[in-house]
């Protein structure tokens, strides 16, 4: 809550902990508030507010309001009221003494202002006076001379674009008014907000800008059309060059692993290095994600070059032993760049996870399996990574183990009375029809005949054909619009006549069972 000055009853700022207003505190106290010896009430105030308070009191002193320059503590209310009694009779001598002290302070302030003007004239080009031609002035009592104006002279430069001389001189004038007789020595605010305020003050951006600044212009250069300015210049290619960029994830979008692509595409398409989505709309989304990742990777490579430039600049400033404010600007730039690099990595990881979802949404895997693959940590330079492939391999082995145990349990608990015609010793175990019911070979004759005709067209033996032929046949059935349950029946029919692979039926093979489970979303066929 706002409070009043104890001396003149003027309203004070809510965050001001002083009992008196800035004019009542005096110039000496306000100047001391900009140094290391500031009082406990001045330190919590923002740096810009302390500068404004000092500049306001100095401006009032210059305009001719000497009553505001009394540096004496005024802790009694009503100082403007005349004293009565004996104090009024003895008022003449103290009044002369006060005028003498005030006169000396005004003279000292005028001398300080003249010295500041001489320094500014020496820094401005075209005046015929340089630092070598200046006569050494006696040191000021309040602090050393003004800070180096190297950054102030280049304050109006954005992205290597110089501004007019009027803007530069206006920026120098504003910076000189806010410096307050060089009292910024060693008292700079080391917080990030204070460093940003100091940087904006050096650039002359304290007031709101009517036109968009150069950063927003560069940001929106390709906003409307992402294909604009796509031709890189020589400097852009130099900055984007990076050794072993693909190993750290800053190359092109990593391709889809063949093990994942084989769940969606045909075997010959899945083995291509640039496998694409089979659905047109998903293919468009996949292409846009790839372009976004490539742009982010190019930004990361340019950021790598920028990090070397910033580190080189910081090392040069440390070796030159510049003022602490410039070193703080360099350190804050490195910190801001580190945060930007972290957010860039988060964006690229999100793009990889989004492309994973595009491919998993088209796969016949169950939702549980998709969730497991989506949760696999993102590895730089890989889409799914070795962890996802190991998860699929473990799931396939677990399914095969369950199938073997299930077949063993069924063979032990099967009734002794056979169903249908008596089986010969060479006859294989009957496959399980969807639903878990035992069936004879008769319902599979038509399916087996279709498979035999298809194999004859491929010049392959239906009884001894490899697993790849069976997978290709199932893919053709799926492309022709057959349902998943129909595919299970075909696998059971083929398993009843096929001689098997490695001592097991085709339906128990790892590739066939994993593909069938993904297509049906449930446990595959048993032996």
PEJOHU-V819786 format. One record per residue. RES is the residue in one letter. PHI is phi in degrees with one decimal (999 if undefined). PSI is psi as a letter, one per 20 degrees, with the letter a starting at -180 (999 if undefined). D_LAST is the distance of its C-alpha to the last C-alpha in Angstrom with 1 decimal. Layout:
RES,PHI,PSI,D_LAST
RES,PHI,PSI,D_LAST
This chain:
X,999,p,82.9
X,-67.3,q,85.7
X,-128.9,r,88.9
X,-107.2,q,92.5
X,-68.6,p,94.5
X,-73.8,i,96.7
X,-99.7,g,99.6
X,-119.0,j,99.7
X,62.2,k,97.2
X,-80.4,q,95.1
X,-68.8,q,91.5
X,-109.7,r,89.0
X,-66.7,q,85.4
X,-60.5,h,82.8
X,-86.3,i,81.3
X,-81.5,p,84.7
X,-93.7,j,85.6
X,-74.6,q,89.2
X,-89.4,i,92.1
X,-120.2,q,94.0
X,-77.4,r,93.3
X,-57.5,g,93.1
X,-61.8,h,96.8
X,-73.8,h,97.9
X,-68.5,h,95.8
X,94.2,r,97.6
X,-66.3,h,96.6
X,-62.2,g,96.6
X,-68.7,h,93.9
X,-67.5,h,91.8
X,-67.8,h,92.0
X,-65.5,h,91.1
X,-68.4,i,88.0
X,-95.9,j,86.7
X,-111.6,a,87.0
X,-70.5,h,85.3
X,-90.7,k,88.0
X,-66.0,q,87.1
X,-74.8,r,87.5
X,-68.0,h,84.7
X,-87.1,h,85.2
X,-83.6,h,85.0
X,-63.6,g,81.8
X,-68.3,i,79.4
X,-70.9,q,80.9
X,-61.3,q,79.0
X,-62.9,g,80.6
X,-64.7,h,81.4
X,-66.2,h,83.1
X,-65.6,h,85.3
X,-64.6,g,86.3
X,-64.3,h,87.1
X,-63.9,g,89.3
X,-67.1,g,91.3
X,-64.7,h,91.7
X,-65.7,g,92.9
X,-68.1,h,95.6
X,-65.0,h,96.7
X,-64.8,g,97.0
X,-64.8,h,99.1
X,-68.6,h,101.3
X,-70.1,h,101.9
X,-73.0,i,102.8
X,102.9,k,105.6
X,-110.6,m,104.4
X,-68.6,i,105.8
X,-70.6,i,105.2
X,-92.6,i,101.5
X,-101.3,j,102.0
X,-72.0,o,103.3
X,-85.8,j,101.2
X,-79.9,q,102.7
X,-67.1,p,100.6
X,-119.9,n,101.3
X,-108.5,j,100.3
X,-112.0,p,103.0
X,-70.2,q,102.5
X,72.5,l,105.0
X,-70.2,i,106.1
X,-81.9,i,107.6
X,-79.3,q,110.1
X,-71.4,q,113.6
X,-78.4,q,114.6
X,-115.5,r,117.6
X,75.1,c,120.5
X,-65.8,h,121.1
X,-63.7,h,118.1
X,-70.2,h,119.5
X,-70.1,h,122.8
X,-100.1,k,121.2
X,-76.0,h,118.7
X,-66.1,g,120.4
X,-61.3,g,119.9
X,-59.6,h,116.1
X,-65.0,h,115.7
X,-66.8,h,117.2
X,-65.4,g,115.0
X,-63.7,h,111.9
X,-65.3,h,113.0
X,-66.3,g,113.5
X,-65.5,g,110.0
X,-64.0,h,108.5
X,-62.9,g,110.5
X,-65.7,h,109.2
X,-67.5,h,105.6
X,-64.9,g,106.0
X,-63.9,g,107.6
X,-64.8,g,104.8
X,-64.5,h,102.2
X,-64.7,h,104.1
X,-65.4,h,104.1
X,-64.1,g,100.4
X,-65.0,h,99.8
X,-64.0,h,102.1
X,-65.6,h,100.2
X,-64.5,g,96.8
X,-63.5,h,98.3
X,-65.0,h,99.5
X,-66.4,g,96.0
X,-65.4,h,94.4
X,-65.1,h,97.0
X,-70.2,h,96.3
X,-82.1,h,92.5
X,-77.5,p,93.0
X,-73.2,q,93.3
X,85.8,j,96.5
X,-90.7,i,98.9
X,79.5,j,100.3
X,-125.8,p,99.5
X,-121.2,a,96.7
X,-67.1,h,95.8
X,-74.0,h,98.1
X,-89.1,i,101.0
X,-77.1,q,100.7
X,-83.4,p,103.2
X,-65.8,p,101.6
X,-95.1,q,102.0
X,-65.2,q,102.4
X,-64.4,q,99.1
X,-76.6,q,98.3
X,-77.5,h,98.3
X,-82.3,h,95.2
X,163.2,a,92.9
X,-73.1,r,92.4
X,-63.2,r,92.7
X,-61.4,q,90.1
X,-65.4,r,86.6
X,-61.4,p,85.8
X,-97.9,k,85.4
X,-63.4,g,83.0
X,-70.7,h,80.2
X,-68.8,h,82.6
X,-68.2,h,83.8
X,-104.3,k,80.3
X,-72.2,h,79.3
X,-93.0,j,79.3
X,-99.6,p,76.9
X,-129.4,p,73.4
X,52.6,l,70.9
X,63.1,k,73.9
X,-116.7,o,75.9
X,-80.6,q,79.5
X,-104.0,a,81.5
X,-78.2,r,85.2
X,-70.1,h,87.9
X,-64.5,g,88.8
X,-64.0,h,85.4
X,-67.2,g,85.6
X,-66.8,h,89.0
X,-65.2,h,88.0
X,-65.3,g,85.1
X,-64.9,h,87.5
X,-65.3,g,89.8
X,-65.5,h,87.2
X,-68.1,h,86.0
X,-70.3,h,89.5
X,-69.1,h,90.2
X,-86.0,i,87.2
X,-76.1,h,87.8
X,56.6,m,90.8
X,60.0,k,93.0
X,69.5,k,90.3
X,-85.8,j,89.2
X,-83.9,j,85.5
X,-65.8,p,85.7
X,65.8,j,83.1
X,-116.1,j,82.4
X,-68.8,q,79.5
X,-75.4,o,76.7
X,-86.0,i,73.7
X,-73.5,r,71.2
X,-63.5,h,68.9
X,-64.8,g,70.8
X,-66.7,h,74.1
X,-65.1,h,73.1
X,-65.4,g,71.9
X,-63.6,h,75.2
X,-65.4,h,77.0
X,-66.3,g,75.1
X,-66.7,h,75.7
X,-66.5,h,79.4
X,-66.0,h,79.6
X,-85.1,i,78.1
X,71.2,k,80.4
X,-110.9,k,77.5
X,-67.6,h,78.9
X,-83.4,q,79.7
X,-61.7,p,77.1
X,-89.3,p,76.5
X,-77.4,h,77.1
X,-103.4,q,75.1
X,-61.5,q,71.5
X,-75.1,r,71.6
X,-67.7,h,70.3
X,-64.2,g,67.0
X,-67.2,h,66.1
X,-63.2,g,67.3
X,-67.0,h,65.0
X,-66.6,h,62.1
X,-92.8,j,62.6
X,-63.7,h,63.3
X,-114.7,k,59.8
X,-72.7,g,58.9
X,-72.8,h,59.6
X,-132.4,o,58.0
X,-69.3,i,55.5
X,-88.6,i,56.3
X,-70.5,q,59.9
X,54.2,k,61.3
X,-78.7,i,58.1
X,-81.6,o,60.2
X,-79.4,q,60.6
X,-80.6,r,63.9
X,-64.4,g,64.7
X,-65.2,h,65.1
X,-65.2,g,61.9
X,-67.0,h,59.9
X,-67.0,g,61.7
X,-69.8,h,60.8
X,-86.4,i,57.2
X,-77.0,p,56.8
X,-155.1,p,54.6
X,-82.3,p,53.2
X,54.9,l,49.4
X,-69.7,h,49.0
X,-67.1,h,45.3
X,-69.7,h,44.5
X,-102.7,j,46.0
X,86.2,j,44.5
X,-106.5,k,47.7
X,-93.9,b,46.5
X,-78.6,r,44.7
X,-58.3,p,41.8
X,-64.4,q,38.8
X,-75.1,r,36.1
X,-78.7,p,32.6
X,-65.2,q,30.1
X,-59.0,h,27.7
X,-63.7,h,24.6
X,-80.1,g,25.9
X,-66.6,h,27.1
X,-67.2,i,23.9
X,-73.0,i,22.5
X,-118.2,g,25.3
X,-100.7,r,26.7
X,-68.2,q,25.6
X,-56.5,g,25.0
X,-68.9,h,28.5
X,-74.5,h,30.1
X,-68.9,h,28.3
X,-83.8,i,29.7
X,-71.8,q,33.2
X,-69.8,h,35.5
X,-116.6,l,36.8
X,-62.6,p,33.8
X,-121.3,q,34.9
X,-66.3,q,33.5
X,-74.9,h,32.3
X,-86.8,p,34.2
X,-61.7,g,38.0
X,-66.1,g,39.1
X,-66.0,h,36.8
X,-66.8,h,38.1
X,-63.9,g,41.6
X,-62.2,g,40.9
X,-65.1,h,39.2
X,-66.3,g,42.2
X,-64.8,h,44.6
X,-64.8,h,42.9
X,-65.2,g,43.0
X,-64.6,g,46.7
X,-63.5,g,47.4
X,-66.2,g,45.7
X,-63.7,h,47.7
X,-65.6,g,50.9
X,-64.5,h,50.2
X,-65.9,h,49.4
X,-64.3,h,52.7
X,-62.8,h,54.5
X,-65.5,h,53.0
X,-68.0,h,54.3
X,-65.2,h,57.7
X,-62.9,h,57.6
X,-63.5,g,57.1
X,-66.7,h,60.4
X,-64.8,h,62.0
X,-64.0,h,61.1
X,-65.6,h,62.9
X,-65.9,g,65.9
X,-66.1,g,66.1
X,-66.4,h,65.8
X,-64.0,g,68.5
X,-65.6,g,70.8
X,-63.8,g,70.3
X,-64.9,h,71.1
X,-64.8,g,74.2
X,-66.3,h,75.4
X,-67.3,h,75.0
X,-70.3,h,77.0
X,-79.0,i,79.7
X,54.7,l,80.1
X,-78.0,r,80.3
X,-66.4,q,81.1
X,-61.3,h,78.4
X,-65.8,h,77.9
X,-68.5,h,76.7
X,-65.7,h,74.4
X,-65.9,h,73.0
X,-63.0,g,72.2
X,-65.3,g,70.4
X,-65.3,h,68.3
X,-66.0,h,67.5
X,-64.6,g,66.4
X,-64.9,h,64.0
X,-67.0,g,62.6
X,-64.6,h,62.2
X,-67.3,h,60.4
X,-63.1,g,58.0
X,-65.9,h,57.1
X,-65.8,h,56.7
X,-64.3,h,54.3
X,-65.3,g,52.2
X,-67.8,h,51.9
X,-64.6,g,51.1
X,-62.4,h,48.2
X,-64.8,h,47.0
X,-64.8,g,47.2
X,-66.3,h,45.2
X,-64.4,h,42.5
X,-65.5,h,42.4
X,-63.8,h,42.1
X,-65.0,g,39.1
X,-65.1,h,37.3
X,-66.2,g,38.3
X,-68.1,h,36.8
X,-57.7,g,33.5
X,-64.4,h,33.4
X,-61.0,g,34.1
X,-76.9,h,31.1
X,-68.3,h,28.8
X,-65.9,h,30.0
X,-92.4,i,28.6
X,-83.3,q,25.2
X,-86.3,j,22.1
X,-71.6,q,21.7
X,-74.5,r,22.2
X,-65.8,h,25.7
X,-64.7,g,24.9
X,-66.4,h,23.6
X,-63.8,g,26.7
X,-63.3,h,29.0
X,-65.3,g,27.8
X,-70.7,h,28.4
X,-68.2,h,31.7
X,-82.8,i,32.8
X,-66.5,p,32.4
X,-58.4,q,36.0
X,-79.3,p,37.5
X,-104.8,p,38.3
X,-59.6,p,41.3
X,84.6,j,40.4
X,-134.2,q,36.7
X,-86.4,g,35.1
X,-101.6,g,31.9
X,89.6,r,32.4
X,-67.7,h,30.5
X,-64.9,h,29.8
X,-67.9,g,27.8
X,-65.7,h,25.7
X,-65.0,h,25.1
X,-64.3,g,24.1
X,-65.0,g,21.5
X,-65.0,g,20.2
X,-64.8,h,20.1
X,-65.3,h,18.2
X,-65.8,g,15.5
X,-65.4,h,15.4
X,-65.4,h,15.4
X,-65.5,g,12.5
X,-64.7,h,10.4
X,-64.6,g,11.9
X,-63.4,h,11.1
X,-65.8,g,7.4
X,-64.6,g,7.8
X,-66.2,h,10.4
X,-67.0,g,8.8
X,-66.2,h,6.1
X,-65.3,h,9.4
X,-67.3,h,11.4
X,-69.6,h,9.8
X,-67.8,h,10.1
X,-77.3,h,13.6
X,-98.2,j,14.7
X,-73.6,q,13.7
X,-68.0,q,17.0
X,-71.1,h,18.5
X,-79.8,o,19.7
X,-73.6,q,17.3
X,-98.3,p,17.4
X,80.7,b,18.7
X,-66.1,q,19.7
X,-69.1,p,19.2
X,-84.3,q,16.4
X,-77.3,r,17.7
X,-62.0,h,16.7
X,-83.3,i,15.5
X,-73.5,p,13.1
X,-81.6,r,9.4
X,-65.0,q,7.0
X,-76.7,p,7.3
X,-72.1,r,5.4
X,-91.5,p,7.1
X,-76.6,q,10.5
X,-52.9,p,12.5
X,112.5,i,14.2
X,86.5,j,11.6
X,-96.9,q,12.9
X,-76.3,p,11.5
X,-131.2,r,12.8
X,-87.8,a,13.7
X,-79.3,i,13.8
X,-62.9,g,17.3
X,-67.1,i,16.9
X,-96.6,i,15.1
X,-64.2,g,17.9
X,-65.3,g,20.1
X,-65.6,g,17.6
X,-65.3,h,16.8
X,-64.5,g,20.6
X,-63.9,g,21.3
X,-66.8,h,19.0
X,-65.1,g,20.6
X,-62.7,h,24.0
X,-66.4,h,23.4
X,-69.4,h,22.4
X,-62.8,h,25.5
X,-66.7,h,27.6
X,-94.5,j,26.4
X,59.8,l,27.0
X,-126.7,q,23.4
X,-82.4,o,21.3
X,-65.6,h,18.3
X,-85.2,h,16.5
X,-119.1,j,17.4
X,-68.0,q,18.1
X,-73.4,r,17.5
X,-67.2,h,15.5
X,-60.6,h,18.9
X,-65.3,g,19.2
X,-64.1,g,16.0
X,-64.7,h,17.3
X,-65.4,h,20.7
X,-64.5,g,19.6
X,-64.6,h,18.0
X,-65.3,h,21.3
X,-65.6,h,23.3
X,-64.8,g,21.7
X,-66.3,h,22.4
X,-67.5,h,25.9
X,-79.8,i,26.5
X,99.7,j,26.0
X,-69.9,q,22.6
X,-77.5,r,21.3
X,-69.1,h,18.4
X,-66.5,h,16.8
X,-66.3,h,17.3
X,-63.7,h,15.5
X,-63.9,h,12.3
X,-65.2,g,12.9
X,-63.5,g,13.7
X,-63.9,g,10.6
X,-64.8,h,8.6
X,-67.0,g,11.5
X,-67.5,h,11.5
X,-65.4,h,8.0
X,-72.6,h,9.2
X,-112.5,h,12.3
X,-72.7,q,12.0
X,-73.5,i,12.5
X,92.5,r,10.5
X,-132.0,p,12.3
X,57.3,k,13.3
X,78.7,j,11.3
X,-131.8,q,7.8
X,-72.3,r,6.4
X,-64.6,h,8.5
X,-65.3,h,6.5
X,-93.3,i,6.0
X,-67.0,q,9.7
X,-63.2,g,12.3
X,-67.0,g,14.4
X,-68.3,g,12.1
X,-66.8,g,10.6
X,-66.8,g,14.3
X,-65.3,g,15.7
X,-69.0,h,13.6
X,-66.8,h,14.3
X,-67.1,h,17.9
X,-71.4,h,18.2
X,-92.9,i,16.9
X,71.0,k,18.4
X,-152.1,a,15.7
X,-67.2,p,12.3
X,-73.0,a,9.8
X,-67.0,q,6.7
X,-89.8,r,3.8
X,-70.7,999,0.0
